[in-house]
Amino acid sequence: MPILSCAGRVNELKKDVYIFKSGELRRKDNSLVFEGEEKRTYIPVEAVERLHVFGKVSMNTDFLEIVSKHKIIINFYNYHGFY
């Protein structure tokens, strides 16, 4: 199973990002970084419309600040897929 996946519409720049593993979301310069057990993934902040978080994920205030500044919506889901 992938750590995360992206889904977007053909003519749009911004995409939905799905995070299925546990790890940490943080800010690195003007990128979002997901760091899980297996690897570190950089996500350009300008390319994200929504984050869908299914795993146990921690985040810090720098991450929340950049997400808020770029008006990125974060949806958290429980084990059964409810948010």
Secondary structure as the mmCIF struct_conf table of DSSP 4:
data_model
#
loop_
_struct_conf.conf_type_id
_struct_conf.id
_struct_conf.beg_label_comp_id
_struct_conf.beg_label_asym_id
_struct_conf.beg_label_seq_id
_struct_conf.end_label_comp_id
_struct_conf.end_label_asym_id
_struct_conf.end_label_seq_id
BEND BEND1 ILE A 3 ILE A 3
STRN STRN1 LEU A 4 ALA A 7
TURN_TY1_P TURN_TY1_P1 VAL A 10 ASN A 11
BEND BEND2 LEU A 13 LEU A 13
STRN STRN2 LYS A 15 ILE A 19
BEND BEND3 LYS A 21 LYS A 21
STRN STRN3 GLY A 23 LYS A 28
TURN_TY1_P TURN_TY1_P2 ASP A 29 ASN A 30
STRN STRN4 SER A 31 GLY A 36
BEND BEND4 GLU A 37 GLU A 38
STRN STRN5 ARG A 40 PRO A 44
HELX_RH_3T_P HELX_RH_3T_P1 VAL A 45 ALA A 47
STRN STRN6 VAL A 48 VAL A 53
BEND BEND5 GLY A 55 GLY A 55
STRN STRN7 VAL A 57 MET A 59
HELX_RH_AL_P HELX_RH_AL_P1 THR A 61 LYS A 69
TURN_TY1_P TURN_TY1_P3 HIS A 70 LYS A 71
STRN STRN8 ILE A 73 PHE A 76
TURN_TY1_P TURN_TY1_P4 TYR A 79 HIS A 80
BEND BEND6 GLY A 81 GLY A 81
#
